[in-house]
Amino acid sequence: MAEKSGPQTVRLLVADDEVKISRLLESFFRDRGYQVTVATNGNEAVDHIRKQRPHLVFLDLRMPGLSGMEVLKQAREMDPTMKVIIITAMEDEATMEQARSLGATDYVIKPFSLEYLNNTVLNKVNASLYEDLRRSNEELKASYERLQKIFRGITKAFATVLSKVDPHYTHEHTSRSVEYASKILVKLRELGVKLDGIPEELLLAGVLLHDVGKIFTPKEVLFKAGPLTEEEWQIMRRHPVDGADILTQIDGLQEMAKIIRSHQECYDGSGYPDGLKAEQIPIGARIASVVDAFDAMITDRPYRKGCKIEKAIEELKRCRGTQFDPTVVDAIIAIYEEGKLQRATEHPHHVEPHTLVNNPASQAAPAPQAKKT
């Protein structure tokens, strides 16, 4: 008996009223791991096809009840992807042409020998299943590519909206944040850090759009020249939730929405809006928090110059384990020590929306510190 090494999940129907033929085919394919069902007349074959939806059917054209041609026609109507191989005693070109016009995949000639089954029939089966798998993979790939284009289009559209709200600071800040985040992701992979199974493209899109909720922030608050009142701080702090609410409306972007909602959380649980801590905070949000603060520290503002990268790195170290995830901080430090953390592309004329800090009393401090934006 042949070793069972075939496709265990492939369902195969043998429809033939000749017991010897049906048993030989059943035994041959079952020994090779196929799930085999036998039908001995046309009506029984149609019933099996309707209920079991086999991937492949061996169909005799001459059976009691419904004819093989009628079974073939109904099978293809029920499932156009079903492979049907005709069993015939003679190569009747007119009959085979009619069968092909109804959707038959191929044909085999009886009587069968084991050599014929091994060398001819099995090859026909494998070719049919392979072609079906190849076509399915091509369709899946095309669908995935279409979804990627849609995802990138959605991300680009939101980024465009965000840049219209704040054409200077926010657009440039988010672009630089993605640049830093890309380097951190590479380093985290080198360190063996798990990224929650989220595709890198989605993580970076979350970083890119982390401030998207600011499209709902009133401009008089976003661009206020002086200190914010407590009421204005409350308005400003709504942007993570507002941003997440936008993305949760789009099926498939829930993980991205979590990044946006949580990018103002602190590693020690002192952040907002949910007071999450440590591993409760999505890894994308932990990365966004670090690059958000890093870029804010080294970038020039109307009322102060940005600090040197060395100073920003020291501040990240100081807030390691409190405001920031230690692993993410270690990653950006490693990048800095390798000489790969250059200042991202800058544009000197920024108008800054107010920097958020946990203590509003510190908002007037002139020295750049790790703060939340």
RAZIGI-V340260 format. One record per backbone hydrogen bond with DSSP energy under -1.0 kcal/mol. NH is the residue of the N-H (numbers start at 1). CO is the residue of the C=O. If there is no record, write none. Layout:
<<NH | CO> <NH | CO>>
//
This chain:
<<5 | 3> <10 | 7> <12 | 35> <13 | 56> <14 | 37> <15 | 58> <16 | 39> <22 | 18> <23 | 19> <24 | 20> <25 | 21> <26 | 22> <27 | 23> <28 | 24> <29 | 25> <30 | 26> <31 | 27> <33 | 30> <34 | 29> <35 | 10> <37 | 12> <39 | 14> <42 | 64> <45 | 41> <46 | 42> <47 | 43> <48 | 44> <49 | 45> <50 | 46> <51 | 47> <52 | 48> <53 | 49> <55 | 11> <56 | 11> <57 | 83> <58 | 13> <59 | 85> <60 | 15> <61 | 87> <68 | 61> <71 | 67> <72 | 68> <73 | 69> <74 | 70> <75 | 71> <76 | 72> <77 | 73> <78 | 74> <79 | 75> <82 | 79> <83 | 55> <85 | 57> <86 | 106> <87 | 59> <88 | 108> <92 | 90> <96 | 92> <97 | 93> <98 | 94> <99 | 95> <100 | 96> <101 | 97> <102 | 98> <103 | 100> <104 | 99> <105 | 84> <106 | 84> <108 | 86> <110 | 88> <117 | 113> <118 | 114> <119 | 115> <120 | 116> <121 | 116> <122 | 117> <124 | 120> <125 | 121> <126 | 122> <127 | 123> <128 | 124> <129 | 125> <130 | 126> <131 | 127> <132 | 128> <133 | 129> <134 | 130> <135 | 131> <136 | 132> <137 | 133> <138 | 134> <139 | 135> <140 | 136> <141 | 137> <142 | 138> <143 | 139> <144 | 140> <145 | 141> <146 | 142> <147 | 143> <148 | 144> <149 | 145> <150 | 146> <151 | 147> <152 | 148> <153 | 149> <154 | 150> <155 | 151> <156 | 152> <157 | 153> <158 | 154> <159 | 155> <160 | 156> <161 | 157> <162 | 158> <163 | 159> <164 | 160> <165 | 161> <166 | 162> <171 | 166> <172 | 168> <173 | 169> <174 | 170> <175 | 171> <176 | 172> <177 | 173> <178 | 174> <179 | 175> <180 | 176> <181 | 177> <182 | 178> <183 | 179> <184 | 180> <185 | 181> <186 | 182> <187 | 183> <188 | 184> <189 | 185> <190 | 186> <191 | 187> <192 | 189> <193 | 188> <198 | 195> <203 | 199> <204 | 200> <205 | 201> <206 | 202> <207 | 203> <208 | 204> <209 | 205> <210 | 207> <212 | 209> <214 | 211> <215 | 212> <216 | 213> <221 | 218> <222 | 218> <223 | 219> <233 | 229> <234 | 230> <235 | 231> <236 | 232> <237 | 233> <238 | 235> <239 | 236> <242 | 238> <243 | 239> <244 | 240> <245 | 241> <246 | 242> <247 | 243> <248 | 244> <249 | 246> <250 | 247> <253 | 250> <257 | 253> <258 | 254> <259 | 255> <260 | 256> <261 | 257> <262 | 258> <265 | 262> <267 | 323> <268 | 322> <269 | 266> <272 | 264> <278 | 267> <280 | 277> <281 | 278> <286 | 282> <287 | 283> <288 | 284> <289 | 285> <290 | 286> <291 | 287> <292 | 288> <293 | 289> <294 | 290> <295 | 291> <296 | 292> <297 | 293> <298 | 294> <301 | 304> <307 | 297> <312 | 308> <313 | 309> <314 | 310> <315 | 311> <316 | 312> <317 | 313> <318 | 314> <319 | 315> <320 | 317> <321 | 324> <322 | 319> <323 | 319> <324 | 319> <329 | 325> <330 | 326> <331 | 327> <332 | 328> <333 | 329> <334 | 330> <335 | 331> <336 | 332> <337 | 333> <338 | 334> <339 | 336> <340 | 335> <350 | 348> <356 | 372> <362 | 359> <363 | 360> <365 | 362> <372 | 356>>
//
